[in-house]
Every structure is written in structure tokens, then in C-alpha cells.
Amino acid sequence: MQGQIDHILFIKHSETGKIAVLIVYVDNIIATGNHTEEMILIKEMLAKDFEVKNLGGFGYFLGMEFATSKLGNSVSQRKYTLDLLNETGMHGSKPSRTSIELGDKKKMFEGSPIDKGRIMRYLKQTPGKGLFFKKTTERKIEVLTDADWAGSVNDRKSTSGYCTIV
């Protein structure tokens, strides 16, 4: 049995360096890029078959908050975090500087329950934290990586991650 696809990404670029990007996640769509003519065609094509609303500037998408300034763009989950704190009754709790106690890492891998209240108190400390993408005229690709070598307390497996910036 195959799973259903809930997201898709379309990218169209021209030889002149213009690009149009269409991001679809279930019923949420973002059209962006610097290829204005192509973006207009995409929107017109979608409007023929679907009821679409142009909500204007980019604000919220899938629980993420986006902001644009002269310096660049930022993304955070401030609103989502504050809503989560309210829903769990932790909005008035004392903030924590760490998400788990030093010895709790072993609990995490053994399947023992983690104190979710401690994680919520950490989120209370960090609602405005996010990513900032500065504006630049450089056209390059950067790849950042991080690894926790043999970090699993049970089987000494490693964990790694990467971020690609275009």
C-alpha cells in the first residue's frame, strides 16, 4: 500500500536567471520567485480549476511566521509556540534554559517518559527564536552540517543533520 503525497514543489527557471516556484502542501499554496510573468500564468491556471484566494504578502504558512525587512527574511514559530503554551496551560509557567535535564538523554532512548512540562517551559524561553536569511547579491550554495558521533546512550549510534542554503 502506497502512502499519499501531501506536498509537492515545482520550480521553473529561464535562461535569463528568472525563477518561479510553486509550493503545495495539502490545500496551502505558495507562489514565489522573480519570474513575474510565469507566476501570473501559474495563478491563472490554478484559478481555472480551483477556488483560490490571494492572501497577499506572506505572513503565516503551516504554523510558521514569516517576516520581511530590508536586511532579509525571518521565519519562526512564535505564534504556534504561544498557542501551544496556552493550550497546555503552561503560559504562566517559569521558563527553562534547557529542554531536558542532562541525565534525561538516557531516558529518551530507553523509552521512559520525558517531562513534557520541562520541554514546554523551554519553549516559553524561546518563542521568538527562528531563522534569519540575510539579503545578498551573491549566488552560491552553502551546506552546513552537524553530527553527534556515537551520541546514543544505548547503541552508540551517531546522529547527523544538514542544511542547504541556495
LOMAR-517948 format. One record per residue (C-alpha): chain; z, y, x; residue in three letters. Coordinates in steps of 0.5 Angstrom, whole numbers, plus 500, padded with zeros to 3 digits. Layout:
N
+----+-----+-----+-----+-----+
| ch |   Z |   Y |   X |  aa |
+----+-----+-----+-----+-----+
|  A |   Z |   Y |   X | ALA |
...
+----+-----+-----+-----+-----+
***
This chain:
166
+----+-----+-----+-----+-----+
| ch |   Z |   Y |   X |  aa |
+----+-----+-----+-----+-----+
|  A | 500 | 500 | 500 | MET |
|  A | 498 | 507 | 503 | GLN |
|  A | 502 | 513 | 502 | GLY |
|  A | 500 | 519 | 499 | GLN |
|  A | 497 | 525 | 503 | ILE |
|  A | 502 | 531 | 501 | ASP |
|  A | 499 | 536 | 507 | HIS |
|  A | 492 | 538 | 510 | ILE |
|  A | 490 | 543 | 515 | LEU |
|  A | 482 | 546 | 515 | PHE |
|  A | 480 | 550 | 521 | ILE |
|  A | 473 | 554 | 521 | LYS |
|  A | 471 | 558 | 527 | HIS |
|  A | 465 | 561 | 529 | SER |
|  A | 462 | 562 | 536 | GLU |
|  A | 464 | 569 | 536 | THR |
|  A | 471 | 567 | 536 | GLY |
|  A | 473 | 568 | 529 | LYS |
|  A | 477 | 563 | 525 | ILE |
|  A | 479 | 562 | 518 | ALA |
|  A | 485 | 557 | 517 | VAL |
|  A | 487 | 554 | 510 | LEU |
|  A | 494 | 550 | 510 | ILE |
|  A | 495 | 546 | 504 | VAL |
|  A | 502 | 543 | 502 | TYR |
|  A | 502 | 540 | 495 | VAL |
|  A | 501 | 546 | 491 | ASP |
|  A | 502 | 551 | 496 | ASN |
|  A | 496 | 554 | 500 | ILE |
|  A | 496 | 559 | 506 | ILE |
|  A | 489 | 562 | 508 | ALA |
|  A | 489 | 566 | 514 | THR |
|  A | 485 | 568 | 520 | GLY |
|  A | 481 | 574 | 523 | ASN |
|  A | 474 | 571 | 519 | HIS |
|  A | 475 | 575 | 513 | THR |
|  A | 468 | 573 | 510 | GLU |
|  A | 470 | 566 | 511 | GLU |
|  A | 477 | 567 | 508 | MET |
|  A | 474 | 570 | 502 | ILE |
|  A | 469 | 565 | 501 | LEU |
|  A | 475 | 559 | 501 | ILE |
|  A | 479 | 563 | 496 | LYS |
|  A | 473 | 564 | 491 | GLU |
|  A | 471 | 556 | 492 | MET |
|  A | 478 | 555 | 490 | LEU |
|  A | 478 | 559 | 484 | ALA |
|  A | 472 | 556 | 481 | LYS |
|  A | 476 | 549 | 480 | ASP |
|  A | 484 | 551 | 480 | PHE |
|  A | 488 | 556 | 478 | GLU |
|  A | 490 | 560 | 484 | VAL |
|  A | 495 | 566 | 485 | LYS |
|  A | 494 | 571 | 491 | ASN |
|  A | 501 | 573 | 492 | LEU |
|  A | 499 | 578 | 497 | GLY |
|  A | 503 | 578 | 504 | GLY |
|  A | 506 | 572 | 507 | PHE |
|  A | 514 | 572 | 505 | GLY |
|  A | 516 | 565 | 504 | TYR |
|  A | 513 | 558 | 505 | PHE |
|  A | 516 | 551 | 504 | LEU |
|  A | 523 | 554 | 505 | GLY |
|  A | 521 | 558 | 511 | MET |
|  A | 522 | 566 | 511 | GLU |
|  A | 516 | 570 | 515 | PHE |
|  A | 516 | 577 | 517 | ALA |
|  A | 511 | 581 | 521 | THR |
|  A | 512 | 587 | 525 | SER |
|  A | 509 | 591 | 531 | LYS |
|  A | 512 | 586 | 536 | LEU |
|  A | 510 | 580 | 533 | GLY |
|  A | 512 | 575 | 527 | ASN |
|  A | 518 | 571 | 526 | SER |
|  A | 520 | 565 | 522 | VAL |
|  A | 527 | 563 | 520 | SER |
|  A | 530 | 559 | 514 | GLN |
|  A | 535 | 565 | 513 | ARG |
|  A | 535 | 564 | 505 | LYS |
|  A | 534 | 557 | 505 | TYR |
|  A | 541 | 556 | 509 | THR |
|  A | 544 | 561 | 505 | LEU |
|  A | 542 | 558 | 498 | ASP |
|  A | 545 | 551 | 501 | LEU |
|  A | 551 | 554 | 503 | LEU |
|  A | 552 | 557 | 496 | ASN |
|  A | 550 | 550 | 493 | GLU |
|  A | 555 | 546 | 497 | THR |
|  A | 561 | 551 | 496 | GLY |
|  A | 561 | 553 | 504 | MET |
|  A | 559 | 560 | 503 | HIS |
|  A | 566 | 562 | 504 | GLY |
|  A | 568 | 557 | 510 | SER |
|  A | 569 | 559 | 517 | LYS |
|  A | 563 | 559 | 522 | PRO |
|  A | 563 | 554 | 527 | SER |
|  A | 560 | 555 | 534 | ARG |
|  A | 557 | 548 | 535 | THR |
|  A | 554 | 543 | 530 | SER |
|  A | 558 | 537 | 532 | ILE |
|  A | 564 | 535 | 536 | GLU |
|  A | 563 | 533 | 543 | LEU |
|  A | 565 | 526 | 541 | GLY |
|  A | 561 | 525 | 535 | ASP |
|  A | 555 | 524 | 538 | LYS |
|  A | 557 | 516 | 538 | LYS |
|  A | 559 | 516 | 531 | LYS |
|  A | 552 | 519 | 529 | MET |
|  A | 549 | 513 | 533 | PHE |
|  A | 553 | 508 | 530 | GLU |
|  A | 552 | 510 | 523 | GLY |
|  A | 559 | 512 | 522 | SER |
|  A | 559 | 518 | 517 | PRO |
|  A | 559 | 525 | 520 | ILE |
|  A | 563 | 531 | 518 | ASP |
|  A | 557 | 535 | 514 | LYS |
|  A | 562 | 540 | 512 | GLY |
|  A | 562 | 542 | 520 | ARG |
|  A | 555 | 542 | 520 | ILE |
|  A | 555 | 547 | 514 | MET |
|  A | 560 | 551 | 518 | ARG |
|  A | 555 | 551 | 524 | TYR |
|  A | 549 | 553 | 519 | LEU |
|  A | 554 | 559 | 517 | LYS |
|  A | 554 | 562 | 524 | GLN |
|  A | 546 | 561 | 525 | THR |
|  A | 543 | 563 | 518 | PRO |
|  A | 538 | 569 | 522 | GLY |
|  A | 536 | 565 | 528 | LYS |
|  A | 529 | 563 | 528 | GLY |
|  A | 523 | 563 | 532 | LEU |
|  A | 519 | 569 | 534 | PHE |
|  A | 512 | 569 | 536 | PHE |
|  A | 510 | 576 | 540 | LYS |
|  A | 503 | 579 | 539 | LYS |
|  A | 499 | 578 | 545 | THR |
|  A | 492 | 579 | 547 | THR |
|  A | 492 | 573 | 552 | GLU |
|  A | 488 | 567 | 549 | ARG |
|  A | 492 | 561 | 552 | LYS |
|  A | 495 | 555 | 550 | ILE |
|  A | 502 | 553 | 552 | GLU |
|  A | 506 | 547 | 552 | VAL |
|  A | 514 | 547 | 552 | LEU |
|  A | 517 | 540 | 553 | THR |
|  A | 525 | 538 | 553 | ASP |
|  A | 528 | 531 | 554 | ALA |
|  A | 535 | 528 | 553 | ASP |
|  A | 534 | 522 | 558 | TRP |
|  A | 538 | 516 | 556 | ALA |
|  A | 542 | 520 | 551 | GLY |
|  A | 543 | 515 | 546 | SER |
|  A | 550 | 512 | 547 | VAL |
|  A | 548 | 505 | 544 | ASN |
|  A | 542 | 503 | 547 | ASP |
|  A | 541 | 509 | 553 | ARG |
|  A | 534 | 511 | 549 | LYS |
|  A | 531 | 517 | 551 | SER |
|  A | 529 | 523 | 546 | THR |
|  A | 524 | 528 | 547 | SER |
|  A | 520 | 533 | 544 | GLY |
|  A | 515 | 538 | 545 | TYR |
|  A | 512 | 545 | 542 | CYS |
|  A | 505 | 547 | 543 | THR |
|  A | 503 | 555 | 542 | ILE |
|  A | 496 | 557 | 542 | VAL |
+----+-----+-----+-----+-----+
***
